Amino acid sequence: MFADRVRIFIKSGKGGDGHVSFRRELYVPAGGPDGGNGGHGGDIVFVVDKGLNTLGDFRHNSKYIAESGEEGGKRRCTGKDGENLIIKVPEGTVIYDDESGKVIADMSGDNLQETILRGGRGGKGNMNYATSTMQAPQYAQPGQDAQELWVRLELKVIADVGLVGFPNVGKSTFLSRVTNARPKIANYHFTTLNPNLGVVDLDGGKGFVIADIPGLIEGASEGVGLGHQFLRHIERTKVIIHIVDAASTEGRDPIADIKAINKELENYNPKLLERPQVIAANKIDVIYDDGSDPVQAIRDAFEPEGIKVYPISAVTGQGVKELLYAVRTLLDNFKDEPVLFEKEFDYDELMDNPNDSFEVSINEDGVYVVNGPKIDKMLGYTNLESEKGFDFFQKFMKRSGVLDELEKLGIEEGDTVIVGDYLEFDYYKA
């Protein structure tokens, strides 16, 4: 089964604890500390596998945990590092933080490998703490905690051109004629439930990749039917071809259909309407000569807006070549850059960036106040009304050192804490 959206849990490896031990050898009655350092925890690494074209494998496994580092050993032996966990995804996969919805990484273009979560650092063994006044330290550093996140993976197909149109207007027939794709074709709605990709080869010109986006319906941008699953696949396309049934074989109004689809594209992502568009007025081979000219009506409606109309028959091939060369011209004038999604969320930067600070103070009412750039960034990432968001907030407060600073100021259970500009809660020690 084709799968293009999954939610998974990822966790890096914990750092191994440092070891406490002392040198014990014959004739060495007072050997010094020799506890080794712990090993580094394994990272979570996403890698593009160009042999994959679906996220279906993730339907069977939703938890991915890297190996933890081993504890340090005697005789200054460092613990073994945990193995990195490699997660293979198809090209075009976008990784989102599930809580905030922000982009963590776009596995497209030159970005074939990305470390999403880093394993914890290994703790230092007691050999590191010996001084002239403390020659037999009885303690070692614990390994750094692992990082963990729920992430959402979305596969957005990589194609130069996207075909859109209501069900049964001939998109699959058109794709099978102009490319090497072989989509299922039959005379019923929603034959296509998965995006189909094909390569168009043009004589004397560069080819391009075209995607048949499954039939849209009104309300698709709000998730009606399979709207969101379909619409995400057009986000990377550079040119959009609207295919309409110019002959109105099912009684549909082609002009109303085009306007409805553009409305759905705008509701889903307004930037989609900035892409070049052309209209393929299909099924001209079955237009009856009743004195009206439906193709001209479509031209009158959209060519004043700069959208060219090309009459075609996907069945006979009439007009198809002219349409393809027009699309090639639009692609040639498009900036030759992949449509990529910029990174918006960085776990390391949120948790460990030394340039982001926070301040903890007590105001005149005896309320503890926590603010600063680090806090603002965390609040921007987190929906505190959800259970996942509040859990993330608690871990952030602990790991970033905010709770330690509050305790240094003498906070007690029941005291009020204000975080940022609006979050207020009573403190209770976990």
Secondary structure as a PSIPRED ss2 file (coil, helix, strand):
# PSIPRED VFORMAT (PSIPRED V4.0)

   1 M C   1.000  0.000  0.000
   2 F C   1.000  0.000  0.000
   3 A C   1.000  0.000  0.000
   4 D C   1.000  0.000  0.000
   5 R E   0.000  0.000  1.000
   6 V E   0.000  0.000  1.000
   7 R E   0.000  0.000  1.000
   8 I E   0.000  0.000  1.000
   9 F E   0.000  0.000  1.000
  10 I E   0.000  0.000  1.000
  11 K E   0.000  0.000  1.000
  12 S C   1.000  0.000  0.000
  13 G C   1.000  0.000  0.000
  14 K C   1.000  0.000  0.000
  15 G C   1.000  0.000  0.000
  16 G C   1.000  0.000  0.000
  17 D C   1.000  0.000  0.000
  18 G C   1.000  0.000  0.000
  19 H C   1.000  0.000  0.000
  20 V C   1.000  0.000  0.000
  21 S C   1.000  0.000  0.000
  22 F E   0.000  0.000  1.000
  23 R C   1.000  0.000  0.000
  24 R C   1.000  0.000  0.000
  25 E E   0.000  0.000  1.000
  26 L C   1.000  0.000  0.000
  27 Y C   1.000  0.000  0.000
  28 V E   0.000  0.000  1.000
  29 P C   1.000  0.000  0.000
  30 A C   1.000  0.000  0.000
  31 G C   1.000  0.000  0.000
  32 G C   1.000  0.000  0.000
  33 P E   0.000  0.000  1.000
  34 D C   1.000  0.000  0.000
  35 G C   1.000  0.000  0.000
  36 G C   1.000  0.000  0.000
  37 N C   1.000  0.000  0.000
  38 G C   1.000  0.000  0.000
  39 G C   1.000  0.000  0.000
  40 H C   1.000  0.000  0.000
  41 G C   1.000  0.000  0.000
  42 G C   1.000  0.000  0.000
  43 D C   1.000  0.000  0.000
  44 I E   0.000  0.000  1.000
  45 V E   0.000  0.000  1.000
  46 F E   0.000  0.000  1.000
  47 V E   0.000  0.000  1.000
  48 V E   0.000  0.000  1.000
  49 D C   1.000  0.000  0.000
  50 K C   1.000  0.000  0.000
  51 G C   1.000  0.000  0.000
  52 L C   1.000  0.000  0.000
  53 N C   1.000  0.000  0.000
  54 T C   1.000  0.000  0.000
  55 L C   1.000  0.000  0.000
  56 G H   0.000  1.000  0.000
  57 D H   0.000  1.000  0.000
  58 F H   0.000  1.000  0.000
  59 R H   0.000  1.000  0.000
  60 H C   1.000  0.000  0.000
  61 N C   1.000  0.000  0.000
  62 S C   1.000  0.000  0.000
  63 K E   0.000  0.000  1.000
  64 Y E   0.000  0.000  1.000
  65 I E   0.000  0.000  1.000
  66 A C   1.000  0.000  0.000
  67 E C   1.000  0.000  0.000
  68 S C   1.000  0.000  0.000
  69 G C   1.000  0.000  0.000
  70 E C   1.000  0.000  0.000
  71 E C   1.000  0.000  0.000
  72 G C   1.000  0.000  0.000
  73 G C   1.000  0.000  0.000
  74 K C   1.000  0.000  0.000
  75 R C   1.000  0.000  0.000
  76 R C   1.000  0.000  0.000
  77 C C   1.000  0.000  0.000
  78 T C   1.000  0.000  0.000
  79 G C   1.000  0.000  0.000
  80 K C   1.000  0.000  0.000
  81 D C   1.000  0.000  0.000
  82 G C   1.000  0.000  0.000
  83 E C   1.000  0.000  0.000
  84 N C   1.000  0.000  0.000
  85 L E   0.000  0.000  1.000
  86 I E   0.000  0.000  1.000
  87 I E   0.000  0.000  1.000
  88 K E   0.000  0.000  1.000
  89 V E   0.000  0.000  1.000
  90 P C   1.000  0.000  0.000
  91 E C   1.000  0.000  0.000
  92 G C   1.000  0.000  0.000
  93 T E   0.000  0.000  1.000
  94 V E   0.000  0.000  1.000
  95 I E   0.000  0.000  1.000
  96 Y E   0.000  0.000  1.000
  97 D E   0.000  0.000  1.000
  98 D C   1.000  0.000  0.000
  99 E C   1.000  0.000  0.000
 100 S C   1.000  0.000  0.000
 101 G C   1.000  0.000  0.000
 102 K C   1.000  0.000  0.000
 103 V E   0.000  0.000  1.000
 104 I E   0.000  0.000  1.000
 105 A E   0.000  0.000  1.000
 106 D E   0.000  0.000  1.000
 107 M E   0.000  0.000  1.000
 108 S C   1.000  0.000  0.000
 109 G C   1.000  0.000  0.000
 110 D C   1.000  0.000  0.000
 111 N C   1.000  0.000  0.000
 112 L C   1.000  0.000  0.000
 113 Q E   0.000  0.000  1.000
 114 E E   0.000  0.000  1.000
 115 T E   0.000  0.000  1.000
 116 I E   0.000  0.000  1.000
 117 L E   0.000  0.000  1.000
 118 R C   1.000  0.000  0.000
 119 G C   1.000  0.000  0.000
 120 G C   1.000  0.000  0.000
 121 R C   1.000  0.000  0.000
 122 G C   1.000  0.000  0.000
 123 G C   1.000  0.000  0.000
 124 K C   1.000  0.000  0.000
 125 G C   1.000  0.000  0.000
 126 N H   0.000  1.000  0.000
 127 M H   0.000  1.000  0.000
 128 N H   0.000  1.000  0.000
 129 Y H   0.000  1.000  0.000
 130 A C   1.000  0.000  0.000
 131 T C   1.000  0.000  0.000
 132 S C   1.000  0.000  0.000
 133 T C   1.000  0.000  0.000
 134 M C   1.000  0.000  0.000
 135 Q C   1.000  0.000  0.000
 136 A C   1.000  0.000  0.000
 137 P C   1.000  0.000  0.000
 138 Q C   1.000  0.000  0.000
 139 Y C   1.000  0.000  0.000
 140 A C   1.000  0.000  0.000
 141 Q C   1.000  0.000  0.000
 142 P C   1.000  0.000  0.000
 143 G C   1.000  0.000  0.000
 144 Q C   1.000  0.000  0.000
 145 D C   1.000  0.000  0.000
 146 A C   1.000  0.000  0.000
 147 Q C   1.000  0.000  0.000
 148 E E   0.000  0.000  1.000
 149 L E   0.000  0.000  1.000
 150 W E   0.000  0.000  1.000
 151 V E   0.000  0.000  1.000
 152 R E   0.000  0.000  1.000
 153 L E   0.000  0.000  1.000
 154 E E   0.000  0.000  1.000
 155 L E   0.000  0.000  1.000
 156 K C   1.000  0.000  0.000
 157 V C   1.000  0.000  0.000
 158 I C   1.000  0.000  0.000
 159 A C   1.000  0.000  0.000
 160 D C   1.000  0.000  0.000
 161 V E   0.000  0.000  1.000
 162 G E   0.000  0.000  1.000
 163 L E   0.000  0.000  1.000
 164 V E   0.000  0.000  1.000
 165 G C   1.000  0.000  0.000
 166 F C   1.000  0.000  0.000
 167 P C   1.000  0.000  0.000
 168 N C   1.000  0.000  0.000
 169 V C   1.000  0.000  0.000
 170 G C   1.000  0.000  0.000
 171 K H   0.000  1.000  0.000
 172 S H   0.000  1.000  0.000
 173 T H   0.000  1.000  0.000
 174 F H   0.000  1.000  0.000
 175 L H   0.000  1.000  0.000
 176 S H   0.000  1.000  0.000
 177 R H   0.000  1.000  0.000
 178 V H   0.000  1.000  0.000
 179 T C   1.000  0.000  0.000
 180 N C   1.000  0.000  0.000
 181 A C   1.000  0.000  0.000
 182 R C   1.000  0.000  0.000
 183 P C   1.000  0.000  0.000
 184 K C   1.000  0.000  0.000
 185 I C   1.000  0.000  0.000
 186 A C   1.000  0.000  0.000
 187 N C   1.000  0.000  0.000
 188 Y C   1.000  0.000  0.000
 189 H C   1.000  0.000  0.000
 190 F C   1.000  0.000  0.000
 191 T C   1.000  0.000  0.000
 192 T C   1.000  0.000  0.000
 193 L C   1.000  0.000  0.000
 194 N C   1.000  0.000  0.000
 195 P C   1.000  0.000  0.000
 196 N E   0.000  0.000  1.000
 197 L E   0.000  0.000  1.000
 198 G E   0.000  0.000  1.000
 199 V E   0.000  0.000  1.000
 200 V E   0.000  0.000  1.000
 201 D E   0.000  0.000  1.000
 202 L E   0.000  0.000  1.000
 203 D C   1.000  0.000  0.000
 204 G C   1.000  0.000  0.000
 205 G E   0.000  0.000  1.000
 206 K E   0.000  0.000  1.000
 207 G E   0.000  0.000  1.000
 208 F E   0.000  0.000  1.000
 209 V E   0.000  0.000  1.000
 210 I E   0.000  0.000  1.000
 211 A E   0.000  0.000  1.000
 212 D E   0.000  0.000  1.000
 213 I C   1.000  0.000  0.000
 214 P C   1.000  0.000  0.000
 215 G C   1.000  0.000  0.000
 216 L C   1.000  0.000  0.000
 217 I C   1.000  0.000  0.000
 218 E C   1.000  0.000  0.000
 219 G C   1.000  0.000  0.000
 220 A H   0.000  1.000  0.000
 221 S H   0.000  1.000  0.000
 222 E H   0.000  1.000  0.000
 223 G C   1.000  0.000  0.000
 224 V C   1.000  0.000  0.000
 225 G C   1.000  0.000  0.000
 226 L C   1.000  0.000  0.000
 227 G H   0.000  1.000  0.000
 228 H H   0.000  1.000  0.000
 229 Q H   0.000  1.000  0.000
 230 F H   0.000  1.000  0.000
 231 L H   0.000  1.000  0.000
 232 R H   0.000  1.000  0.000
 233 H H   0.000  1.000  0.000
 234 I H   0.000  1.000  0.000
 235 E C   1.000  0.000  0.000
 236 R C   1.000  0.000  0.000
 237 T C   1.000  0.000  0.000
 238 K C   1.000  0.000  0.000
 239 V E   0.000  0.000  1.000
 240 I E   0.000  0.000  1.000
 241 I E   0.000  0.000  1.000
 242 H E   0.000  0.000  1.000
 243 I E   0.000  0.000  1.000
 244 V E   0.000  0.000  1.000
 245 D E   0.000  0.000  1.000
 246 A C   1.000  0.000  0.000
 247 A C   1.000  0.000  0.000
 248 S C   1.000  0.000  0.000
 249 T C   1.000  0.000  0.000
 250 E C   1.000  0.000  0.000
 251 G C   1.000  0.000  0.000
 252 R C   1.000  0.000  0.000
 253 D C   1.000  0.000  0.000
 254 P H   0.000  1.000  0.000
 255 I H   0.000  1.000  0.000
 256 A H   0.000  1.000  0.000
 257 D H   0.000  1.000  0.000
 258 I H   0.000  1.000  0.000
 259 K H   0.000  1.000  0.000
 260 A H   0.000  1.000  0.000
 261 I H   0.000  1.000  0.000
 262 N H   0.000  1.000  0.000
 263 K H   0.000  1.000  0.000
 264 E H   0.000  1.000  0.000
 265 L H   0.000  1.000  0.000
 266 E H   0.000  1.000  0.000
 267 N H   0.000  1.000  0.000
 268 Y H   0.000  1.000  0.000
 269 N C   1.000  0.000  0.000
 270 P H   0.000  1.000  0.000
 271 K H   0.000  1.000  0.000
 272 L H   0.000  1.000  0.000
 273 L H   0.000  1.000  0.000
 274 E H   0.000  1.000  0.000
 275 R C   1.000  0.000  0.000
 276 P C   1.000  0.000  0.000
 277 Q E   0.000  0.000  1.000
 278 V E   0.000  0.000  1.000
 279 I E   0.000  0.000  1.000
 280 A E   0.000  0.000  1.000
 281 A E   0.000  0.000  1.000
 282 N E   0.000  0.000  1.000
 283 K C   1.000  0.000  0.000
 284 I H   0.000  1.000  0.000
 285 D H   0.000  1.000  0.000
 286 V H   0.000  1.000  0.000
 287 I C   1.000  0.000  0.000
 288 Y C   1.000  0.000  0.000
 289 D C   1.000  0.000  0.000
 290 D C   1.000  0.000  0.000
 291 G C   1.000  0.000  0.000
 292 S C   1.000  0.000  0.000
 293 D C   1.000  0.000  0.000
 294 P H   0.000  1.000  0.000
 295 V H   0.000  1.000  0.000
 296 Q H   0.000  1.000  0.000
 297 A H   0.000  1.000  0.000
 298 I H   0.000  1.000  0.000
 299 R H   0.000  1.000  0.000
 300 D H   0.000  1.000  0.000
 301 A H   0.000  1.000  0.000
 302 F H   0.000  1.000  0.000
 303 E H   0.000  1.000  0.000
 304 P H   0.000  1.000  0.000
 305 E H   0.000  1.000  0.000
 306 G C   1.000  0.000  0.000
 307 I C   1.000  0.000  0.000
 308 K E   0.000  0.000  1.000
 309 V E   0.000  0.000  1.000
 310 Y E   0.000  0.000  1.000
 311 P E   0.000  0.000  1.000
 312 I C   1.000  0.000  0.000
 313 S C   1.000  0.000  0.000
 314 A C   1.000  0.000  0.000
 315 V C   1.000  0.000  0.000
 316 T C   1.000  0.000  0.000
 317 G C   1.000  0.000  0.000
 318 Q C   1.000  0.000  0.000
 319 G C   1.000  0.000  0.000
 320 V H   0.000  1.000  0.000
 321 K H   0.000  1.000  0.000
 322 E H   0.000  1.000  0.000
 323 L H   0.000  1.000  0.000
 324 L H   0.000  1.000  0.000
 325 Y H   0.000  1.000  0.000
 326 A H   0.000  1.000  0.000
 327 V H   0.000  1.000  0.000
 328 R H   0.000  1.000  0.000
 329 T H   0.000  1.000  0.000
 330 L H   0.000  1.000  0.000
 331 L H   0.000  1.000  0.000
 332 D H   0.000  1.000  0.000
 333 N C   1.000  0.000  0.000
 334 F C   1.000  0.000  0.000
 335 K C   1.000  0.000  0.000
 336 D C   1.000  0.000  0.000
 337 E C   1.000  0.000  0.000
 338 P C   1.000  0.000  0.000
 339 V C   1.000  0.000  0.000
 340 L C   1.000  0.000  0.000
 341 F C   1.000  0.000  0.000
 342 E C   1.000  0.000  0.000
 343 K C   1.000  0.000  0.000
 344 E C   1.000  0.000  0.000
 345 F C   1.000  0.000  0.000
 346 D C   1.000  0.000  0.000
 347 Y H   0.000  1.000  0.000
 348 D H   0.000  1.000  0.000
 349 E H   0.000  1.000  0.000
 350 L H   0.000  1.000  0.000
 351 M H   0.000  1.000  0.000
 352 D H   0.000  1.000  0.000
 353 N C   1.000  0.000  0.000
 354 P C   1.000  0.000  0.000
 355 N C   1.000  0.000  0.000
 356 D C   1.000  0.000  0.000
 357 S C   1.000  0.000  0.000
 358 F C   1.000  0.000  0.000
 359 E E   0.000  0.000  1.000
 360 V E   0.000  0.000  1.000
 361 S E   0.000  0.000  1.000
 362 I E   0.000  0.000  1.000
 363 N C   1.000  0.000  0.000
 364 E C   1.000  0.000  0.000
 365 D C   1.000  0.000  0.000
 366 G C   1.000  0.000  0.000
 367 V C   1.000  0.000  0.000
 368 Y E   0.000  0.000  1.000
 369 V E   0.000  0.000  1.000
 370 V E   0.000  0.000  1.000
 371 N E   0.000  0.000  1.000
 372 G C   1.000  0.000  0.000
 373 P H   0.000  1.000  0.000
 374 K H   0.000  1.000  0.000
 375 I H   0.000  1.000  0.000
 376 D H   0.000  1.000  0.000
 377 K H   0.000  1.000  0.000
 378 M H   0.000  1.000  0.000
 379 L H   0.000  1.000  0.000
 380 G H   0.000  1.000  0.000
 381 Y H   0.000  1.000  0.000
 382 T C   1.000  0.000  0.000
 383 N C   1.000  0.000  0.000
 384 L C   1.000  0.000  0.000
 385 E C   1.000  0.000  0.000
 386 S C   1.000  0.000  0.000
 387 E H   0.000  1.000  0.000
 388 K H   0.000  1.000  0.000
 389 G H   0.000  1.000  0.000
 390 F H   0.000  1.000  0.000
 391 D H   0.000  1.000  0.000
 392 F H   0.000  1.000  0.000
 393 F H   0.000  1.000  0.000
 394 Q H   0.000  1.000  0.000
 395 K H   0.000  1.000  0.000
 396 F H   0.000  1.000  0.000
 397 M H   0.000  1.000  0.000
 398 K H   0.000  1.000  0.000
 399 R H   0.000  1.000  0.000
 400 S C   1.000  0.000  0.000
 401 G C   1.000  0.000  0.000
 402 V H   0.000  1.000  0.000
 403 L H   0.000  1.000  0.000
 404 D H   0.000  1.000  0.000
 405 E H   0.000  1.000  0.000
 406 L H   0.000  1.000  0.000
 407 E H   0.000  1.000  0.000
 408 K H   0.000  1.000  0.000
 409 L C   1.000  0.000  0.000
 410 G C   1.000  0.000  0.000
 411 I C   1.000  0.000  0.000
 412 E C   1.000  0.000  0.000
 413 E C   1.000  0.000  0.000
 414 G C   1.000  0.000  0.000
 415 D C   1.000  0.000  0.000
 416 T E   0.000  0.000  1.000
 417 V E   0.000  0.000  1.000
 418 I E   0.000  0.000  1.000
 419 V E   0.000  0.000  1.000
 420 G C   1.000  0.000  0.000
 421 D C   1.000  0.000  0.000
 422 Y C   1.000  0.000  0.000
 423 L E   0.000  0.000  1.000
 424 E E   0.000  0.000  1.000
 425 F E   0.000  0.000  1.000
 426 D E   0.000  0.000  1.000
 427 Y C   1.000  0.000  0.000
 428 Y C   1.000  0.000  0.000
 429 K C   1.000  0.000  0.000
 430 A C   1.000  0.000  0.000
